[in-house]
Each structure stands twice: as structure tokens, then as C-alpha cells.
Amino acid sequence: MTDKDTSVRAVDRALDILDCFVPGRLELSLTEISQRIALSMSTTSRLVSTLERRSYLFRSKESQRYSLGPKIAQVGVLGFSNLDLRRVALPFMNDLNRIYDEGVSLYVVQGDERICVERIESTRPLRRVINIGDRHPLTRGAAGRVLLAYLPGEKREELLRQDPFTTEEALAELRHGGYTVSLGEREEGVSSIAAPVLDARREVVAALAISGPSVRFEGPLFADKIAKVKKHAEAISAALGA
């Protein structure tokens, strides 16, 4: 068995452990977990210890029984939040894609990066392919800067110290104008326009971006693209209750 096979098997077993916890069965002993996943106590103990250390499981000091940990709640909230955001944003992203036939992406902050949570691809032969799940820096690219601009000041300063590609002045201008543009920043020949998406609390939860070859982001349609991206980001925000 290869190292890759072993790693995948360990992930499967860890997920089997988490699947043991269901309504009506919220606490389990190590023995009960071992029996339910049909693994030896020693193997189960190693897996459970890892999940406990990473806060996916919690062990009561009194009963020594396990329950789902706080990390599960965090992941669940993030998953439901992104699911709802994607569901609301998708019709507006499709509309923007139909207007220009350029790639349209939706990004959210995850850690010190941005992650693509939804994408509508261009049908043109010359296009910039982006996949859901792709991660990029917050300091570079139009969508990254939009998300960076609305982070708490201390976090912005920390990220700008690590990569001073942009400035606080530029981010303030972005907040004033409600959009930003990237002209070949991350990849030569690729341009993008991005605008913030707000939720019901008037907090920025995502960045809507349109991107494609720079040659198609020149000329009289450029201003129109900016206006349309802002308009669609505002429409998504309104649909989210902003």
C-alpha cells in the first residue's frame, strides 16, 4: 500500500468516526467508537486523539466520553454561510456572464487567503480558467484587494507587511469607489474587476469579480464592465438583505 493510499484510508476512518455521532447518539466512549467503525482500540485511539487535538472531537474529563468539538460547528457555519451565499449570488453571476461571456467568480476570505466558492466560466476559446476551491493572496488581484480593504485594520497591516504590493491609500480609494481593477497583477495578460458583496449586517462577506484576457478589458466597454460588476454586486447584497 502506498503512502497516498494510507493517507486516504486514514481520512476515511476519521470521517467514519465523525459519522458515528448522530441525533440521539451525541456522546460515545472510545470502546463504542471502536466497535462502530470496526477498528482495533489502538488504531481508534490514535485517530480519536488526532481529532481531539484538532478540536473536531471533545472529551469530557468527568465521563471520558467523546462528543463533536467546536471545530465542527465552525466548519458547519462556514459551509452553510457559503452555501447560502452561492445560492443567492448564482443567478446574478449567470446574468453578468451572459452579458460579456467572461469568467465570473465569487471569493470569500479563508485564513490569510481568498478562496473561490463559485465560478461561471467563459465559453470563449481564449479564457482564464479558475476552479472552485482555488486559493490566492489577499494582497494581489482585484478580488483579493476588495476583501483585504474591508478586513480589520490590524489584519490589513499584518498582511501588507508580509506583501506590501498595495497600500492603505489604495485600499481607502477602493472603499470610496466601491470597486477595484487588476491589470495583469497576478498573471500577465489577464485583467479583472471586482466589487464587494455585503450581507444583512452591512458587512463585506465576498468579492464578485469578472476576469479575462486584458485585450478584452480595454476600450469603451471597460467603464461599462465596471458599472455592471458594481451593479451586480449591489444586487447580490440586496438579495442578502443589505
RODO-2510 file (C-alpha; in nm, 4 decimals, decimal comma):
residues 242
     n   res          X          Y          Z
     1     m     0,0000     0,0000     0,0000
     2     t     0,1393     0,3420    -0,0945
     3     d     0,1688     0,6421     0,1402
     4     k    -0,1128     0,8045    -0,0570
     5     d    -0,3392     0,5022    -0,0062
     6     t    -0,2585     0,5032     0,3648
     7     s    -0,3382     0,8745     0,3946
     8     v    -0,6711     0,8357     0,2134
     9     r    -0,7591     0,5386     0,4339
    10     a    -0,6832     0,7422     0,7464
    11     v    -0,9082     1,0243     0,6243
    12     d    -1,1871     0,7734     0,5547
    13     r    -1,1552     0,6311     0,9036
    14     a    -1,1542     0,9774     1,0631
    15     l    -1,4747     1,0636     0,8770
    16     d    -1,6253     0,7317     0,9851
    17     i    -1,5609     0,8365     1,3440
    18     l    -1,7345     1,1716     1,2960
    19     d    -2,0272     0,9912     1,1301
    20     c    -2,0784     0,7912     1,4493
    21     f    -2,2310     1,0990     1,6123
    22     v    -2,5960     1,1453     1,5164
    23     p    -2,9083     1,2860     1,6862
    24     g    -2,9825     1,0674     1,9862
    25     r    -2,6206     0,9475     1,9985
    26     l    -2,4191     1,2593     2,0793
    27     e    -2,1726     1,1049     2,3268
    28     l    -1,9689     0,7893     2,2780
    29     s    -1,6913     0,6133     2,4634
    30     l    -1,3718     0,5080     2,2905
    31     t    -1,4886     0,1457     2,3051
    32     e    -1,8211     0,2331     2,1430
    33     i    -1,6483     0,4229     1,8646
    34     s    -1,4074     0,1352     1,8080
    35     q    -1,6961    -0,1109     1,7797
    36     r    -1,8985     0,1088     1,5451
    37     i    -1,6151     0,1595     1,2959
    38     a    -1,4833    -0,1972     1,3392
    39     l    -1,1257    -0,0968     1,4193
    40     s    -0,8887    -0,2002     1,6941
    41     m    -0,8803     0,0085     2,0110
    42     s    -0,5218     0,1185     1,9426
    43     t    -0,5976     0,2464     1,5901
    44     t    -0,9192     0,4113     1,7054
    45     s    -0,7383     0,5758     1,9941
    46     r    -0,4764     0,7287     1,7612
    47     l    -0,7409     0,8666     1,5256
    48     v    -0,9595     0,9974     1,8069
    49     s    -0,6603     1,1646     1,9717
    50     t    -0,5804     1,3487     1,6496
    51     l    -0,9408     1,4631     1,6088
    52     e    -0,9469     1,5758     1,9709
    53     r    -0,6199     1,7670     1,9334
    54     r    -0,7625     1,9461     1,6277
    55     s    -1,0879     2,0245     1,8173
    56     y    -1,3071     1,8099     1,5923
    57     l    -1,3858     1,5981     1,8995
    58     f    -1,4198     1,6934     2,2653
    59     r    -1,3586     1,4572     2,5573
    60     s    -1,5348     1,5095     2,8886
    61     k    -1,2917     1,4951     3,1803
    62     e    -1,5666     1,3574     3,4038
    63     s    -1,7100     1,0798     3,1857
    64     q    -1,4190     1,0356     2,9408
    65     r    -1,6831     1,0190     2,6659
    66     y    -1,6454     1,1980     2,3351
    67     s    -1,8731     1,4448     2,1583
    68     l    -1,8329     1,6619     1,8499
    69     g    -1,5945     1,9502     1,9104
    70     p    -1,6128     2,3249     1,8410
    71     k    -1,4286     2,2938     1,5102
    72     i    -1,7252     2,1041     1,3657
    73     a    -1,9531     2,3967     1,4492
    74     q    -1,7127     2,6434     1,2868
    75     v    -1,6903     2,4388     0,9679
    76     g    -2,0665     2,3893     0,9634
    77     v    -2,1409     2,7601     0,9980
    78     l    -1,8908     2,8414     0,7238
    79     g    -2,0364     2,5736     0,4970
    80     f    -2,3957     2,6869     0,5399
    81     s    -2,2932     3,0501     0,5012
    82     n    -2,1104     2,9845     0,1749
    83     l    -2,3922     2,7608     0,0506
    84     d    -2,6493     3,0359     0,1060
    85     l    -2,4174     3,2988    -0,0417
    86     r    -2,3577     3,0876    -0,3516
    87     r    -2,7277     3,0125    -0,3963
    88     v    -2,8170     3,3818    -0,3779
    89     a    -2,5268     3,5001    -0,5946
    90     l    -2,5507     3,2427    -0,8735
    91     p    -2,8377     3,3984    -1,0776
    92     f    -2,6636     3,7372    -1,0779
    93     m    -2,3315     3,5768    -1,1716
    94     n    -2,5004     3,3968    -1,4603
    95     d    -2,6516     3,7252    -1,5783
    96     l    -2,3140     3,9018    -1,5710
    97     n    -2,1600     3,6109    -1,7593
    98     r    -2,4326     3,6286    -2,0264
    99     i    -2,3674     3,9988    -2,0850
   100     y    -1,9941     3,9688    -2,1586
   101     d    -1,9181     3,5945    -2,1795
   102     e    -1,6271     3,6458    -1,9414
   103     g    -1,5429     3,4391    -1,6344
   104     v    -1,7294     3,5441    -1,3205
   105     s    -1,6058     3,4432    -0,9740
   106     l    -1,7142     3,4764    -0,6143
   107     y    -1,4445     3,4846    -0,3459
   108     v    -1,4510     3,4804     0,0339
   109     v    -1,1779     3,5188     0,2938
   110     q    -1,0383     3,1999     0,4415
   111     g    -0,7482     3,2494     0,6774
   112     d    -0,4903     3,4766     0,5149
   113     e    -0,6102     3,3934     0,1632
   114     r    -0,9153     3,4210    -0,0560
   115     i    -1,0907     3,1141    -0,1890
   116     c    -1,3158     3,0836    -0,4929
   117     v    -1,6540     2,9488    -0,3777
   118     e    -1,8434     2,9892    -0,7065
   119     r    -1,7412     3,0274    -1,0712
   120     i    -1,9141     3,0731    -1,4064
   121     e    -1,6695     3,0056    -1,6896
   122     s    -1,6448     3,1876    -2,0207
   123     t    -1,7254     2,9877    -2,3336
   124     r    -1,4612     3,1683    -2,5403
   125     p    -1,1548     2,9743    -2,6577
   126     l    -0,9229     3,2361    -2,5012
   127     r    -1,0083     3,2496    -2,1321
   128     r    -0,8620     3,2351    -1,7838
   129     v    -0,9760     2,9128    -1,6176
   130     i    -1,0419     2,9349    -1,2430
   131     n    -1,1693     2,6451    -1,0349
   132     i    -1,3915     2,6450    -0,7283
   133     g    -1,1582     2,5947    -0,4348
   134     d    -0,8665     2,7845    -0,5895
   135     r    -0,6818     2,9997    -0,3353
   136     h    -0,4979     3,3251    -0,3972
   137     p    -0,3370     3,6011    -0,1872
   138     l    -0,5498     3,8800    -0,0444
   139     t    -0,2889     4,1397    -0,1388
   140     r    -0,2938     4,0773    -0,5141
   141     g    -0,5664     4,0730    -0,7740
   142     a    -0,8865     4,2758    -0,7773
   143     a    -1,0943     4,0313    -0,5697
   144     g    -0,8145     3,9950    -0,3155
   145     r    -0,7843     4,3689    -0,2658
   146     v    -1,1613     4,4072    -0,2251
   147     l    -1,1610     4,1549     0,0596
   148     l    -0,8412     4,2978     0,2073
   149     a    -0,9817     4,6517     0,2083
   150     y    -1,2596     4,5577     0,4497
   151     l    -1,0589     4,3492     0,6958
   152     p    -0,9881     4,4930     1,0426
   153     g    -0,7029     4,7449     1,0373
   154     e    -0,4579     4,5282     1,2329
   155     k    -0,5105     4,2361     0,9968
   156     r    -0,4611     4,4590     0,6923
   157     e    -0,1366     4,5931     0,8367
   158     e    -0,0095     4,2409     0,9060
   159     l    -0,0790     4,1227     0,5504
   160     l     0,0653     4,4376     0,3950
   161     r     0,3845     4,3920     0,5962
   162     q     0,4182     4,0432     0,4509
   163     d     0,3442     4,1599     0,0950
   164     p     0,3432     4,5406     0,0500
   165     f     0,2084     4,5128    -0,3032
   166     t    -0,0683     4,7636    -0,2374
   167     t    -0,1108     5,0473     0,0140
   168     e    -0,3613     5,1691     0,2710
   169     e    -0,4217     5,4724     0,0495
   170     a    -0,5177     5,2490    -0,2432
   171     l    -0,7465     5,0447    -0,0205
   172     a    -0,9147     5,3605     0,1078
   173     e    -0,9716     5,4681    -0,2525
   174     l    -1,1228     5,1265    -0,3225
   175     r    -1,3640     5,1617    -0,0301
   176     h    -1,4638     5,5070    -0,1558
   177     g    -1,5203     5,3953    -0,5162
   178     g    -1,6725     5,0566    -0,4395
   179     y    -1,4586     4,8598    -0,6848
   180     t    -1,1042     4,7927    -0,7994
   181     v    -0,9254     4,6762    -1,1131
   182     s    -0,6337     4,4402    -1,1660
   183     l    -0,4364     4,4703    -1,4881
   184     g    -0,2035     4,1725    -1,5160
   185     e    -0,1107     4,1732    -1,1464
   186     r    -0,1133     3,8014    -1,0775
   187     e    -0,0823     3,6800    -1,4337
   188     e     0,0429     3,8739    -1,7333
   189     g    -0,2269     3,9386    -1,9913
   190     v    -0,5170     3,8764    -1,7513
   191     s    -0,7335     4,1557    -1,6114
   192     s    -1,0171     4,1615    -1,3620
   193     i    -1,2697     4,3924    -1,1995
   194     a    -1,4113     4,3262    -0,8543
   195     a    -1,6645     4,4790    -0,6156
   196     p    -1,7711     4,3977    -0,2584
   197     v    -2,0776     4,1932    -0,1608
   198     l    -2,2444     4,2817     0,1704
   199     d    -2,4762     4,0845     0,3962
   200     a    -2,7699     4,1956     0,6122
   201     r    -2,5282     4,3315     0,8741
   202     r    -2,3739     4,5569     0,6077
   203     e    -2,0500     4,3627     0,6380
   204     v    -1,8451     4,2583     0,3340
   205     v    -1,8734     3,8809     0,3005
   206     a    -1,7488     3,8255    -0,0541
   207     a    -1,5985     3,9793    -0,3652
   208     l    -1,7651     3,9486    -0,7045
   209     a    -1,5160     3,9516    -0,9907
   210     i    -1,5167     3,9349    -1,3682
   211     s    -1,1917     3,8380    -1,5400
   212     g    -1,0463     3,7575    -1,8791
   213     p    -0,7734     3,8425    -2,1290
   214     s    -0,6565     4,2027    -2,0932
   215     v    -0,7212     4,2723    -2,4632
   216     r    -1,0945     4,2363    -2,3903
   217     f    -1,0753     4,4756    -2,0943
   218     e    -0,9675     4,7755    -2,2998
   219     g    -1,1570     5,0440    -2,4873
   220     p    -1,5038     5,1918    -2,4382
   221     l    -1,6573     4,8797    -2,2799
   222     f    -1,4205     4,8937    -1,9833
   223     a    -1,6229     5,1564    -1,7959
   224     d    -1,9398     4,9629    -1,8750
   225     k    -1,7882     4,6457    -1,7281
   226     i    -1,7008     4,8314    -1,4072
   227     a    -2,0555     4,9661    -1,3773
   228     k    -2,2085     4,6236    -1,4389
   229     v    -1,9852     4,4486    -1,1839
   230     k    -2,0773     4,7084    -0,9212
   231     k    -2,4450     4,6818    -1,0098
   232     h    -2,4493     4,3023    -0,9839
   233     a    -2,2528     4,3058    -0,6563
   234     e    -2,5068     4,5527    -0,5181
   235     a    -2,7908     4,3291    -0,6390
   236     i    -2,6432     4,0267    -0,4617
   237     s    -2,6003     4,2400    -0,1477
   238     a    -2,9644     4,3482    -0,1656
   239     a    -3,0734     3,9857    -0,2041
   240     l    -2,8724     3,9031     0,1091
   241     g    -3,0597     4,1754     0,2984
   242     a    -2,8043     4,4562     0,2813
***
